[in-house]
């Protein structure tokens, strides 16, 4: 059974077609590199895979069932913009996620250490650099053991040293029989096992 | 995780953010006090008139603060943050409850600071049983908070949300603030506040139920 399965799905916003007749499946062990020009519908596809958006036509199933809160909890999503509260410190942002996910707060220390933010934990997210904010957003994914990771431009803003964080996250997920989708404008994602190419909302 | 625990976490988050930014307290409270101070200057020096309009002015200023809280709620939480909460499986009704509770606490603090100013400026001698204001103030804070949170949710998917949400609060608050004003008038005339208070309880409960029931469908449409 695929982790996520999309069948003949289309999304329209008003009369504008964003995605058209997509059929694809994400199975255990898949690392899919989602490519396409700006406006191709990559972020919309990720949101649909995350169960945050229903298709206008067609179907989406997550872990063999209709998208719902239980299935969404098994998916880790890094959106295009980090989901941090600017008035909270990086540490408090992660503590909030840990509390809501029901994981021990000690994992926050480990996650901050893993992304190299231990020394900046007391910095407010609004005062942190773009790279630090992106690292903190990735650290969020280390708090919970997800079965699927959906990473939208997760490399954006990261320096060369931190670029390996994304690969490490993907490896960790795959070791747990998970699957990943990575949206990236990079010229190559060496660790991807397959490529999904979108153009004007259609699979190429 | 239980509904209550999720709501408590959201409540703490909102209060912590307000504690850091101080936008509501350190900006709106001084303006509320200035507004109350300026109104008597624009009126003839007539203590009877001032004591009559004072309670009404208090509710108007509280309503303005409620609108500001709503504005913050509708503008402060980004779509990425809302989506993060959905991905974590936070019950939309718990999110509504936590946000409304945080707003109610901020409104209560506001009332606590502004009410003594109202008594001093408008009716120092004419509010004999002013402690009876307490239940009315709590109900008004709770009511404005649930109305504001509902307005923020109703407009969340609209591009004009940050302007529309606070403006929606004013008409929706009429059934709450009319009995609140009547309650203060009853205290002034030494009548009971039971009927206005019961009316306010009914309004608070009705809006809270609507907010909790519609939280999930509203979240899914955004």
Interface residues (C-beta under 8 A of the other chain):
Chain A: X47 X50 X52 X54 X69 X70 X72 X73 X75 X76 X77 X79 X80 X81 X82 X83 X84 X85 X87 X88 X92 X96 X97 X99 X100 X101 X102 X124 X140
Chain B: X1 X6 X9 X13 X16 X17 X20 X21 X78 X80 X81 X83 X84 X85 X86 X87 X88 X89 X90 X91 X220
